[in-house]
Amino acid sequence: MGVDLATIDVVIIVLYALGSIGLGVALGRNNHDAEDYFLAGRNMRWPVIGSSLYASNISTTTLVGLAGAAYTAGIAVYNYEWMAVLALVGFALFFVRPVLRSGVYTMPEFLDRRYGPRVRTYFALLTLFLNIVVDTAGSLFAGAVLFELVFPAAPFWLLIVVLALAAGLYTVVGGLAAVMVTDAIQAVILTVAAAIIFVFALDEVGGWTALIDTIERTTPEKLSLIRPLDDPHLPWFGLVLGVPILGFYFWCTNQFMIQRVLAARDETEGRLGMLFAGFLKLPTLFFMVLPGTAAIVLYPNLESANDVYPTLLFDLMPHGLLGLALAGFVAALMSQIDSTLSSASTLVTMDFIRPWRPDLTPQQLMRVGQGATLVFMGFAVLWAPQIQRFPDLFSYLQAVLAYAVGPVVALFGFGVLWKRANTTGAEAAIVVGGLTGAVLFYGIQIAGWPLHFLYAAPLGMAASSVALVVGSLWTSPPPSERVEGLVWTPDQWADDARQLAGQPWYRDYRVLSGLLVALTVAIVVAFA
């Protein structure tokens, strides 16, 4: 059934889309070489970094996925959100300094410095695959699900193509600077839009007390973050072991997220940006999860969990505000697609083309990146319709990651925190972890093993870690150039303490990390 938009709604959406494209084109004029295009001249400050991280994560897949998962399984899906805070704090404390001081363009390039080119190639290919198949395609699918209600006569594939072109245009022209600046604006718009939807949904069910009382009488388990061991959606043991690994991969190693930190002016700006993103993640319980809980009361018989957010949007929002909310949705769509496309083009250019053709000038590398953006946009368009085969969008996103990221987390964790880790150990981790993930994927997804997919991530990481440690200890220690400056040591904290001695507390990442963790714990305890 189609949904009619008023003229004011259409005007708001069109003006927003044109404004984003125009801003991207304008910022693209400042791109003169590869560093400008891929890392915004390494001159970004913490508010833009944090807002861009948040907006890139709170995409259409998140808006549709969180509400849908809350509708079917309850607020336990919020565990993925608050766990992200811990991942961001951990990266700010231990990883920012080695990564930024390495001067790399990409996270695979960092692994090259630490382990060698074969490890770099593995991670670059894996990241490209996940960026396109999981992130970009997932965003296009979520956007098409919503706009299918507005244009029911349009083929689903055509909606995907139009959305890809709208988001991809300013990314091709503007590079990372355009992506991050537009993301900062989009973060405000999508948060305001999500908050408005939450207020209207809460009003429709009769207020906060009425919502809580109704759910507690009917399905009380849907108001608990911590679920029993036999829970089919998010068992507590999977929460403890699996979700942190998925969070660390996504926030701390995934190129399309960490590229914003690589663009930081200095370590302080990078750390504060990550912590700011963590702070912005906490209210998603109210703005993006609980609307799905309200939909249990308002629309108990929806056919698909993916329809929850679009139904709330079109059923509750008056014209004018509907246009703003749709602009927020478009903002979320653009913020993830521009991020993943920018990341993919950076990976191809810096991890494959530049080593193969070191004679290319920075300007030529920039042109290669622009062409790669267009190619990957096409791949995502082709794959996005296949996501309809999964029960809901969030299950698709997390399940694909669970089988693939175990070796990645082991490589970065041991690489930065254990100086004895060497190339032999890293390559053994890739082989063993990859085989473990493949076996678990076959067993759980195809053969029907009675094992939750969240256990695939810790099992894959455990197998990779054992292989990495055994392989490293069995062979010679790594040469000094693969350790010096790339491994965290307690001396680095002492050095930071001296540099921060004269700074106010709100510029001290250690103090802010402690406060952010305390706030996170308070929210989890309140809803446990």
Salt bridges, closest charged atoms under 4 A:
ASP9 OD2 - HIS319 ND1 2.62
GLU35 OE2 - ARG42 NE 2.97
GLU81 OE1 - LYS281 NZ 2.29
GLU109 OE2 - ARG113 NH2 3.48
GLU109 OE2 - ARG354 NH2 3.28
ASP112 OD2 - ARG120 NH1 2.88
ASP183 OD2 - ARG260 NH2 3.51
ASP231 OD1 - ARG227 NH2 3.03
GLU267 OE2 - ARG101 NE 2.39
GLU267 OE1 - ARG271 NH1 3.81
GLU269 OE2 - ARG45 NE 3.25
GLU269 OE2 - ARG507 NH2 3.40
ASP351 OD1 - ARG120 NE 2.59
ASP359 OD1 - ARG357 NE 3.04
GLU427 OE2 - ARG118 NE 2.74
ASP495 OD2 - ARG97 NH2 2.92
ASP495 OD1 - ARG498 NH2 3.48
ASP496 OD1 - ARG97 NH1 3.15
ASP496 OD2 - ARG271 NH2 3.20
ASP508 OD2 - ARG510 NH2 2.85
